[in-house]
Amino acid sequence: MVSIISSELVVPSEATPKSPLWLSNIDLAGRMAHTPMVYFYRPIDSARRDFFYVESLKSSLAKALIPFYPLAGRLGVDHEGRTEIKCTGEGVLFVVARSDTMLDDFDSFAPSSEVRNLYVPPGGQPDSACIPLLVQVTFFKCGGVALGTALHHQVVDGRSAFHFKETWSHIACGEDSCIVPPFFDHTLLAARPNRKVMFDHLEYKSNPKSIIPSGISTLYTSSVLEMSNKHIDALKFRCSDTAGARVSAFRVITAFLWRCFCVAKKLDLNSETRLYTMIDIRNRMCPPLPPTYFGNAVIRVSVSTVVSDLISSPISHVAKMVYGATNYGDDYARSLIDYLEIAGMENLPRSGVPTSELRVISLLGMPTDKADFGWGKPIFCAPAYYSGYIYLMDSPGKEAGVSAVVSLEAENMSVFKKLFLEELAALDVSEFISNDRCSVTGA
């Protein structure tokens, strides 16, 4: 379906620093793989021959790699065997491809292994000296385009990835004055000389009770489910306290999805279920990290409960649980960094997702629709494929709400979607009436 036209390395258009970039413990605790994202674009004018002009994309990319020069390097190890970025300036992989399909051939743009394999270059083996960034531009028969990117997770988190892509798109549009340089000093997140672990960072430990499904035999499928602002406001209203304070959209949506997840998967009512998510610590550190800190400044947190309690409790109670798990600050982050220094990266669990655990990743507030290279905004953007995760993203448009990009086992997806839609319908009917118990309580 997709044929490769060209594959080359794009190097920075000017000389860049060559000193290696030290990676923090939080960087090295990330997934040892690339994070695939795909943007889809419709042609703005079928008569224009310069739509996604490849030479313009490569030229602007070469300029963007000047301030973001580590992306043009290679992952390697220092003299002590610790992973670092060798700032060699060798360049990023840039692939041009053609597809014999049309954008209208897609039933949806939901993530899948096919989307990942067709529209994003493979990242290679995680233990090799690999390229931090790979790009693929795929032209469809209709004139539309897919822009696939793969950024190594030990090099950037979501905020840093979008910072780079915004910079690239600004340069492509001739908006060089909008460029905000990245901040690369990762030693701000170095372990303390006197290690002090004050919390039990179980999110970075193996759980012998977890049942990991086989990655070979388990078939996952994905769906993009929409929540309007009206739905979100109704959930927030249910979670208001007596003073009128409300928890964030992320926390109430996550609480809602967690309950749907447990019911859809028919988990044992007496078993434990755990929610995992990530929190950005840039503004939680003392002093705060620079807002343009480029690297990984997100940490894993979690909360657990018994399935029966989760399903039977008011959603306000579940949202408060999520709030408690995501309300950590500098002391927790410093404790984690010290724990990772003591535990050693080689001892961290890097397996799959247990059947009773839900992973929710928030991209809310991220500029997912800002990748305009001069030919219009994308009609859809999402991670290309992640089995067993839910991503939350702002839906396109000012009043469109939130998109939940859900990946579940195929046999559970239809039940999850049905429950999700029924619960949303109940929110519409209730009009903020606090009848907030899950309408489907069987498991």
N, C-alpha and C positions, 0 to 999 in steps of 0.2 A: 504493500500500500504506500510506502514511503521510500523514495530512492534518494541517495546521497549525491549531491551535485559537487560539493567541494568541502574540504576539511582542512583548516589551517590554524596557525597560531597568530593571535593578534598581540603585539607587544606594546608597551607604553611608547607614546610618540616622543617622549623626551627621556633623558637619563634619570634614573630614580635611585634612592638610597639602597645600599647593598647589605647593610647590617641585618643579621637575623632578627626576627621578631619573637620574643619570648611569649609563650602561651601560659595563661593562668591555670590553676587547678579546675576552675569552672569551665574553661575552654576544653580541657582534656577529658572532663567527665561527660562531655557531649557525645552524641552518636558518632561512631567512627565511619561515617558515610556522608554522601552528599544529600542535600535537601532539594528535591525536584519541584519546580513551580512551572506552570504553563499559563501564558496569557493568550487569549484568542481575540483577533481583530477582524472586523468586516471592512472591506474596501470602501473608502469614502467616495470614490469616483472611479468607476470602471474604466474611464477613458485615460486616467492618469497612469503614466508609465513609471513614475518614480515611487509608487507605493511600496514602502519598506525597501527602499533602495539600499542594496547590500553594502556598497562602498561607503555610503553615508553612515550606516550603522557601525561599520568597522572603524571608520575614522573617528567617530565620536567615542567609541569604546576605547580606542587607543589613548584619547585625551583623558577619559575618565580614569584610566589606569595610572595616571600620573599621581593624583592625590591618594588613590587607593592601590598603591603599588604592591602591597603584599599579595593581592589577588593574582598578580602576574608571576608570583614565585612558585615554590614547590614545598610541600610538607616534607620534613626530614627530621633528623634527630641531632642533638648536640653531642658533645664529647661524653656526657654522662648517660646518653641514651634517652633523654627526654625529648618529646616531640616539640618542634618549633617550626616556624615558617622561614625557609631559606629565601630571602628576597633577591632572587636571581634575575628577575625581569624577563624570564623566558617566554612569558605570554600566556594567554588563556585560549582554550580551544574554541574555535568558531566554525560551526557546521551550517551549511546551506543545503536544504533538502526540498523535494517536491512530493506532494501527495496526490494520488489519483481520486481523492474524494473531495466533497464539498462541505462547507460548514453546516449546511442544511441537512446533511446526512447524519449528523449527530442527534440522537434522541435527547441527550442532555450532555453537558460538559462535565459530568460527575467524574471524579478521579477514578482511574483504573490502572491495572498493570499495563494494559495496551497503550493508554495515553502516555504513561511513563516511558515505555519502550520505544514508542514511535516518535515522540516529539521532544524528548530530552536526551542528550548524549549520555551514555553509560559512564559512571565515574571511576571504574576500575576497582582493583582490590583495595580494601581499607588499610591494609598493612603495608602498602607500597608507597613510594614517594610520589604522591599524586598531585594533580593540578587542582587548586582550590576552586576554580570557576570554569564551567563549561557552558556554552551557549549554542542553541540551535534555532535557526529561522526556517520554518517550513511553509512553503507556498501551496495553497489549495487550488483546485481547478477553478473555483468560483472567484479567485483573486484574493480571498482572505488569507490570513497569516496566523500561524501559531509561533509564539516566541517562548521557547523553553529554556530555563536556566537551572543549573545544578551548582549549588554553593556548599562547600564542605562545612558540616555542622561544628567541627572543632575550630573553625576559623571565624564564623559569624553566627549570631542569633538572628531572629526575624527582624528586629529593628535595624540592625546593621545592614542586613541584606537589602531592605527597602531603601535605606539611606544611599547605598551604592546605586541602586536602580534609578532612584530619583535623580541623582547626579548625572548618570549616563543620559537619561531622557532630557534633562535640562540642556546639556551640551549639544545633543542632537537637534534641539529646537533653537540653538543659538542663544540660550539664556545663561551664559557663563557667569553672569553676576549673581545668579541664584545659588552658586556652588557653596556649600558649607563643608570645610575640610574635616576629615575624620580625626579622632584622637586615638593614638595607638599605644599609650603607655599602660600595659597590662599589669605592671607591678603594683598598681593601685589595688589589685585583688590578689596580692601575694599573701602567703601564710605568715602569721605573726612569728617572731623569733621564739616567744614562749607560747607554744600551742595551748589552746584552751577550748576544749570541746564541751559545750554546756547543754547540748540537746542530743536526742537520739535520732540521728539522721537516717531513719530506716528506708527512706526513698532511694538511698544509695547502698543498700544492703540486700543480699539475697534473702528471699522469703521461702523457706522450705515447704510451707503450706500452699504456695501458689501452684496452680495447675496450668502449665503452659501448653496451649494446643500446638500440635505439629504444624509447622509452616508449610509442609508438603501436602498434607491431607485436608487442611482447612481452606475452604474457598470463601474469600471475602468479596463483598460487593459494596458499592458506594451510592449515596443519594445526596442531593442538595435540597434541604428542607428549609422553607422560609418562615420567619416569624416577623409579623408586622410590628410597628411601634405600638399599636393598640394592644397587641398581645403582651408585649414587654411591660407596658404601663400597668396592665392588669396584674401581672405577676409582681411588679414592684409594690402595687397597692396592697396585695396580700401580705407582703413582707414588711409593711410599715410598722414601726413600733408606736407606742402611745404618744410619743412626742412628734410623730409624723416623719421621722427619719426613715430613709429608704436605703437598702443595700444597692450595689451597682447592678447594671444590666447583666454583666458577665456572671455575677454570683447567682442571680435569680434564674437565669437561663440554664446555668450549669446544674443547679438544684433540680430544675424541671427535667432536664435530660437524664440526669442520674436516676431518677425514679422511673422514667420510661425505660431506661436501659435494664434495670433489674427485673421489671415486669416482663419485658420482651424476651429476655434470656431465660425466663422461668427459673431463676436462681432459688436454691433451697432457702426457705424462709429463715432458718436458723443459722445460716452461714454468714460469713463476714464479706462485705463488699467494700472496696476501697476506691476512692477517687483520687487521681493524680492530675496535677496541673503544673504550670510554670508561672513564676512571678518575676517581673523585671525589677532588679534591685538598684538601678541607676539613681533613682531619687530616694531610695531607702537607706543608703549608706551615709555615714557621718564622717566627713562631709560628703555631699552627693557626688557621684561621678559626673564628669562632663556629659551633657546630653548627647554629644556626638561620639561618645565612647564606642569604638569599633572593635567588636569581638563578641564574646559571650558574657552577658550580664544578666542572665536569667538562671533561676535555680528551681529544682523540683521540690514540690511540697505535696502533701496528701492528707486525707482524713478518711477514717473508716467507721463503719457502724454495722449493726446486724440488719440483714435485708428486711425482715418484718418491721423493724423500727423505722427504717427509711421510708417504706411504702405507706405505713399507717400514720406517720407524723405529718403535721401541717407543713406545707412547703416553706413557710417562714422559718421553721425550725431547721430544715435542711439547708436553707440559704445561710443561716447563722453558722452552721457547721462549716460551710464553704468559706464564709468570711473569716472564721477563726483560723483556718488552714492557710489563708492567703494574706494574713495581716502581720507577717514577720518583718523585722527591720534589720539594722546593722548588726546587732549582737548575734542574730541567727545566721546571717550570711557569713560573718567572720568565723563563727563556730563551724560552719560547714566547710569553709576553705581549710581550716586547720584539721578537721576530720579527714578530708581528702588527702592532705599531706601525710597524715599518719597511716591511713589505710592503704595508700598506694593505688595508682590507676589500674594496675593489673588485677586488682581484686574486686573491681566494681562489677556488678551484674549488668550484662548487656544482652539479655535474652528477650524473648517476645512478650506479648501482653497476656497475662493470666485471664482465664475466662470470667472471673468475678470482678475484674478491675476495669475501670473506665479511665481513659486518658482524654482530657479536654484541653486543647491548646487555643488560646485566644489571640487572634490577629485583629481584634476590634481596635479601631483608632489608627491602624496601620494604613499607609497610602496604597492600598491594593489596586486602586483604579487610577493611580497617578502616572503609570508607565506610558506616557504619551510621547512618542518619538517624533512627533510632527505630523502624524497621520490619524490622530484621534485616540481616544481612550479605549482600553480593552472592553469587550462586551462580557468577558468572564475571566476571572483569575482565581486559581486555587492550587494547593499542593497537588502534584500529579498523582501521587498514590501513597497512602499510608494505611496499612491494615490494622484495624482495631482502634482507630483514633476518631475523635470528633474535633474539627476545626471550626471556630466561630469567626465569622468575617462580616464586615459591614456590607449589606446588599447595595448594588449600584443605585444611585439616585439619592436625593436628599432625605426623602421620607420613606425609604424602602425597608427599614428595619434591619434584621440580622439574618444571615444565611448560616445554617448549620451544615457543614460538609461532613456527613456521617459515613463511617466505614464499619461494617459489621459482618459477621458470618452470614452467608447467603440465606440460611434457613431461619435466621432471626430478623432479617431486615424488614420483611413484609409486616411482621407483627409490630416492630418498632414504629414503622411509618404509620400504621393504622392507629396505634395508641397515641402517637404524637399529634396526629390530625384531630382525633377525638378530643384530646385534652385542650387543644387550641380552640376547637369549636365550643367547648364548655366554658372557656374563658370569655369568648364573645357573648354567649348567652347570659352568663352571670353578671356581666357589666360591673365588675369589681365587688360583687357580693362575696363575702369571705367563706364560701363553701369550698374549702381548699384541700380536701382530701382527694387522693388519687382515685379516679372513677373506676379504674381497673385494679383490683387489689389481689387477684389471684396470681400465683407464681408457680 
